[in-house]
Amino acid sequence: MGEFGMRLAADGKLRDGRQLRDGGFRVEPVEHAGPIVDGPFAEAKELIGGYVVVDCDSVEEARELALGNPHRRIGPVVVQPVLPHGA
């Protein structure tokens, strides 16, 4: 992942990325009695171990970058577009 991140940075694509630590929490919707649930969430079927934020000029470019992500050797890579701040 380090080499992949350095390549993204060299190409001017990398905006942020980090491995996530244990100890997070989830804030539930207002209608639930207990608004905060401490993690980790071992009952989850999926786990997000980290994230990478990149600038892509197209969906096709995002697909190509995801295909080249070395994490695919051990698990899936999810691509999710984000809205700009204030949108």
N, C-alpha and C positions, 0 to 999 in steps of 0.2 A: 504494500500500500504506500510505503514511503516513496518508492521510485515512481509509482503512478502519480502521486501528489506532486512530486517535483516536476514531472513532465507536464502536468496540467498548469502548474505555476509558470513554467518556462514558455508555454504557449499563451499565457495571459488569460487563461480560462478559470483558474482557481480563485474563488472568493472566500471560502471558509471550509473547514473540515476538521473534525475531531473525533476521537474515540470517546464513547460515553461511559461514565462511571456508574457503579451501583448506588442505590440510595435515593433514587428519584421518587416522585409522587405523582398522583393523578388528581386533578380537581374535577369533581363530578358536576353534572348540570345542577342548576339551582333547585329543581324539584326533589332531589335526593336528600335524605335525612343527614347523612354524613358527607360533607362537602369535600373532604380531603382524605385520600387513601394512600398510606405510605407504601413504597416499593421495597424491594424489587418485586416484580409481578411474575412469579414462577408459573402461575397458572396460564400464562399467555401461550398461545400456539406459535407466536412469532416474537422475535426479539430484535430490537434495533440496537446494534452495537456501536454505531457511529453514523456520521453523515458527512457528505461533501457537497458544497454549494458551488456550482460552476455556471459560467455564462455561456449559453449556446445560442447560435444564430438561427437554429432550426430544430425541429423535432428529430430530423434525421441525424443531425450532429449529436444530439443527446443520446440517441440510440447507439451510435458508434462509440461514444465515450463509455456508455454502460457496458457494451460488449467487451471493451478493453479493460474493464475494472477487474483486478486480480481477485477480488472478494468472491467472484463467481465460482471459484474453485471450491468454496465451502458453503455458499448460500446465495440467495437471490439478491439482486440489486434492484431497488425500486427507484423509478424516476418520477418525480412529482414537480410540476411547474409551480412557481410561487408568484404571487402578485407583488408589484412594487409597493414600497411603503406609501401609505396615504391613498391607496387605490380602493 
